[in-house]
């Protein structure tokens, strides 16, 4: 019996077929649009820092809680149970429900009129978005063979940067329009401020996206025994065996993520306060930088990783991630000290392009070492750690330095540079230490699926 199970001909016959490439890429495209929409709804707040602070009479630290903790805490806590559902049931249906929830809660942000109500609405956005990525990465892993996954996951990850870019461009345009237009008054709601209009506007694509998701077909799960009766595998044995590589990967990507989150949150305020830019100008410039520079970096990172992997480098993903983080570091330190806004924007463009090499690769790393029935939960566990570290420490550490040490709102960029100078080198060290255990984990995962 054991010989029959290991017979490659029998294994090939028993394995489900991969989806047709066109269907697989349609799935990736729709998921990427969902991810972009999620990031628009998540990130729009960062462009609204000045009007929100003014209208709600809050500090940079309180704003950082709205941007980071309010969203991230429940986004990460809900990720584990929702990932468990993704490992057991329909990933497509879970994503449809998630889109509906986060779109409704984004609209609720536009109805908020106090720090508390906006905080609670942001919590709702986090709960809704928690169901997307673990299920999406699992869908993509079952749509492409391993040697083609990095590019597919890179395209999906591109949605995050596209979403941030669109949030900045759309948000900047909406705020500029609202500031120069007559007040908008809604029945039962009353007059809407410019930042409230922006929230409501970006919530509108939600129903269309739910419809698009309903048209996708769920791919068959690969690497799962047809005879297996258990609908999922326990997470504990995997974590006990691979705790070291999981810890190092999580630490490395999360620490680099702190710098990314700090810049995504505070770069608009930095350009507005330090150089006197208008909000529409900030949105157009930063949004274009992210849409062009970061997406290029992500695509190149996925392509480069696949090329290294095809050449036999089992640590290809970590090698490219380290190159990206290292290349971004000097530009991240220099940008806040630029003599004018144009030079600062150029340095930010170089930083975001380089860091883009790294941004699409965490999922590739964790999917390569996790069994099929654990992929969503392993990814959710990383997202729990990574998002709490990146989007809580990043924005709030910068705000605390600005409010309590520098005591000058115009130096918010200096606070970002201080945080970046610490976290990126530590993240690169963790990724370097992860290379040997990662290679062993990949070899064990490949042997288990053979």
Steps between C-alpha positions, in 0.01 A plus 500: 500500500778740588667441163172572320459831684852608405467389137531823297259381230234418757563826683461697178175323419361563849599867515236752391574694183615859529247755373546626145750790504242750375258406778778508756609849395141627499478382860821686585375815327170505688678431830749777423212744441348388830832559676535840338148595608576382853809717514313801364249464784779431750746766390278796409527623859871582469431775246233648724725554801473879510119540459429207735733637768342844462134395500532241778758701701746210542880465521741316268507215752121469501500511121760220494259287706229554239741415221674210674354340811127544425536319168785263576391349832180340375638445150762273649289340774223406257750371245557166679134384529422625149807318364379183675174543307699548177691175559175310551244659266443727205769762474308691233189538715707615796658772288158613374378541859818683596463752216140575601596561864802724443317708236208564737734593784697737276175681427443507877834683537346772286215532748725526808502827692735425791826323579310207657255445214777522241712259707214247514433530126870440431478188717218381272711559189775289656262215581369498143842505335632220723333236283663600172873424486519156669225371270642678195853363544357150543296540179807617307715215634242253363482679164872488405776238526777596747745621232246763383361616835739787573387703200132429568531593867703803403217618276253451786729684742517779244139570588604636839722763346249578227242549774721736695582693182134527401406598855746789483399613152125459550508627855704806408268584212185449710630711788607782266159486330312493830697796636406713200138382462180583686431282809338162436195431718348151530161416657531375862876557485531872449793690352803294399856623539756451222662195664158338557418534130829326417412197715155462346637535146755220538241260649289498183687229296422234765177356348658477153794309644269255680332426165838445330609256773176302460597420139829328596535123539681351797808296391560148632737474796843358415725299728200356686434126513168417336446229756559730794188533713615794708388830343808679636831439677595614852730800507690404818724220362610716207586795726694279742705363214555824307490757782852625434459579131151638558628731775794629297290557188230679702757718677682590180198591290321670792792726588542610139123548503531747789693736272249449217205569730669808647551650156156403369338665802708816537645582155195712407524700824877532453465659155216726613668621819864521390453641148155657507350278227125498442313179575410448134865536396609254768240247391592524133878479554509231770225300331688501171823399675329199654307402187808515277802446724371250756303291252809481277705385799246234593483362145879496470528334842264219399668452160847506656400249766359259242819530295720421800269213598511355148879507526482284812523765777260379769565818698422718199214680670712604798790609281277737301328626816835591654615677183183709498519598866868585479458711186210696652681583826717800395213669313267450798750674728571787259147599393397692816813714479457606135538876441175525304187301422605393151821336621308342788250354251781359284660332802160362605451362149835319514424365847154369412629341177777317687280392790250372243741213429427376853129573536362214292723233653378420855209296365729308263725412794225369727304320226818310405545348847135435599283198408189579293249465784706735716586769249224743590562465874878526471454812288246640745736438792774690319256780413398518867863546604607709203211743506505552875873569486499710181177697517494552876868563574571686174241782510487529880876497562537784250217697664642451850843621388340799329267596789732432794860538377524720191190704599475645152229375258714612204765243601271200464727378218801503732305276739436258211873496418588421863267200505620382158866516604431242771253255346629434147849376607342276766258359242777422253699318770196283582449412132867409465478268802188339351666379180635162613191387697282627215680280246450197726131582548445536126668165432283331765182654355592389149574146619166482683306594185698267270 
